[in-house]
Amino acid sequence: MSSGWKVFFLFATLFAIAFGLERTLVPDVVPIAFADEPQPSWAVQTAFVLRALELMTGSVTLIAIVLMLGVWADRLRQVQGKSGRPTIDSH
């Protein structure tokens, strides 16, 4: 398994765990201190940390998949160039 897939699956798993914990531990808490209704401080802080983890791991997962698609496209272009088929660069 390539390291790109390892990074993807690791951070996708961490994202799923943070997402599940947020929905389980603090389901109706907005991760900002100023809300319409008073919220316990521990709940706001927990929601903030879990949301930050979700955003970071989601971003890394997206970056990993984009980079792997770029590597896949480059390999595909190299294989097509070796097969003798005309490519865009061979004008």
C-alpha positions in Angstrom: 0.0 0.0 0.0 1.4 3.4 -1.0 2.1 6.0 1.6 -0.5 8.3 0.0 -3.3 5.7 0.7 -2.0 5.3 4.3 -2.2 9.0 4.9 -5.7 9.1 3.3 -7.1 6.3 5.4 -5.5 7.5 8.7 -6.9 11.0 8.4 -10.2 9.8 7.1 -10.5 7.5 10.1 -9.5 10.3 12.5 -12.1 12.5 10.8 -14.8 9.9 11.3 -13.9 9.5 14.9 -14.0 13.3 15.6 -17.3 13.6 13.7 -18.8 10.8 15.7 -17.6 12.1 19.0 -18.9 15.5 18.3 -22.4 14.2 17.4 -22.3 11.9 20.4 -20.8 14.1 23.2 -22.1 17.6 22.3 -24.9 17.2 19.7 -26.6 20.5 20.1 -23.7 22.8 21.1 -22.4 25.5 18.8 -18.6 25.7 19.0 -18.7 29.4 19.6 -19.0 31.0 23.1 -21.7 33.5 22.0 -24.9 31.6 21.4 -28.6 32.5 21.9 -28.9 30.1 24.8 -26.3 29.8 27.6 -24.1 26.7 27.1 -21.7 25.0 29.5 -18.1 26.1 29.0 -16.9 22.5 28.9 -19.3 21.7 26.1 -18.3 24.7 24.0 -14.6 23.9 24.4 -15.2 20.2 23.6 -17.2 21.2 20.5 -14.5 23.6 19.4 -11.7 21.1 19.7 -13.6 18.4 17.9 -14.7 20.7 15.1 -11.0 21.9 14.7 -10.0 18.2 14.5 -12.7 17.6 11.9 -11.6 20.5 9.7 -7.9 19.7 9.9 -8.3 16.0 9.2 -10.8 16.6 6.5 -8.3 19.1 4.8 -5.4 16.6 5.0 -7.7 13.9 3.6 -8.7 16.1 0.7 -5.1 17.2 0.0 -3.9 13.5 0.0 -6.6 12.4 -2.5 -5.8 15.4 -4.8 -2.1 14.6 -4.7 -2.7 10.9 -5.4 -4.9 11.8 -8.3 -2.1 14.0 -9.7 0.4 11.2 -9.4 -2.0 8.8 -11.0 -2.6 11.2 -13.9 1.2 11.7 -14.4 1.8 8.0 -14.5 -1.1 7.5 -17.0 0.4 10.3 -19.2 3.8 8.6 -19.1 2.4 5.2 -20.0 0.5 6.7 -22.9 3.7 8.4 -24.1 5.6 5.1 -24.1 2.9 3.3 -26.0 3.5 5.2 -29.2 0.1 6.9 -29.2 0.0 10.6 -30.1 -0.1 12.8 -27.1 -0.8 16.5 -26.8 2.9 17.3 -26.5 3.9 15.4 -29.7 2.8 18.0 -32.3 
